[in-house]
């Protein structure tokens, strides 16, 4: 489980412009959002996971820097 799995992302339906706010974790389990207009939005989870990994690495580096500063 990722630190960011509980965070919501905003995704707009390209057909009707309705906003959807699924969690990152739910998108990892099921990358398709079914909009009320009938459109199925397929989210590129590989991109999402790749970018999340970059963020988590940076957060880890910041934590280490803070810990060194506090010591």
matplotlib code that plots the C-alpha trace (Angstrom):
import matplotlib.pyplot as plt

x = [0.0, 1.2, 1.2, -0.9, -3.5, -6.1, -5.8, -8.4, -7.6, -9.8, -10.8, -13.1, -15.2, -14.2, -17.7, -19.9, -17.2, -18.6, -16.0, -15.0, -12.9, -11.7, -8.9, -5.6, -6.0, -9.3, -7.9, -5.1, -7.7, -10.0, -8.7, -12.1, -14.5, -18.1, -19.6, -23.4, -23.4, -22.5, -18.9, -16.2, -13.0, -9.9, -7.2, -3.6, -2.7, 0.9, 1.6, -0.1, 1.9, 5.2, 4.6, 3.5, 6.7, 8.7, 6.8, 7.2, 11.0, 11.2, 9.1, 11.5, 14.5, 12.8, 12.1, 15.7, 16.9, 14.6, 15.7, 19.3, 18.5, 16.7, 19.5]
y = [0.0, 3.4, 6.6, 8.2, 5.4, 7.2, 10.5, 11.6, 12.7, 14.8, 13.2, 14.9, 13.0, 14.0, 13.5, 15.4, 17.2, 15.7, 15.6, 12.3, 12.1, 8.5, 7.5, 6.5, 3.1, 2.5, 3.4, 0.9, -1.8, -0.8, 1.8, 2.3, 5.0, 4.6, 8.0, 8.7, 9.8, 6.3, 7.0, 4.7, 6.6, 4.4, 5.8, 5.1, 3.6, 2.8, 6.5, 7.2, 4.6, 5.8, 9.4, 8.3, 6.4, 9.5, 11.5, 8.8, 8.7, 12.5, 12.4, 9.8, 12.0, 15.0, 12.9, 11.8, 15.4, 16.4, 13.6, 14.6, 18.2, 17.3, 15.1]
z = [0.0, -0.9, 1.2, -1.5, -2.0, 0.1, -1.7, -4.3, -7.8, -10.0, -13.3, -15.8, -18.2, -21.7, -23.0, -20.5, -18.4, -15.1, -12.4, -10.7, -7.5, -7.1, -4.7, -6.1, -4.4, -6.1, -9.5, -9.0, -8.3, -11.2, -13.6, -15.4, -14.2, -15.5, -15.9, -15.5, -19.1, -20.2, -21.0, -19.7, -18.7, -18.8, -16.5, -17.4, -14.0, -15.1, -15.5, -12.2, -10.3, -12.0, -10.9, -7.4, -7.0, -7.8, -5.2, -2.5, -3.2, -2.8, 0.4, 1.7, 1.0, 2.7, 5.8, 6.0, 5.6, 8.4, 10.7, 10.1, 11.0, 14.2, 15.4]

ax = plt.figure().add_subplot(projection="3d")
ax.plot(x, y, z, "-o")
ax.set_aspect("equal")
plt.show()
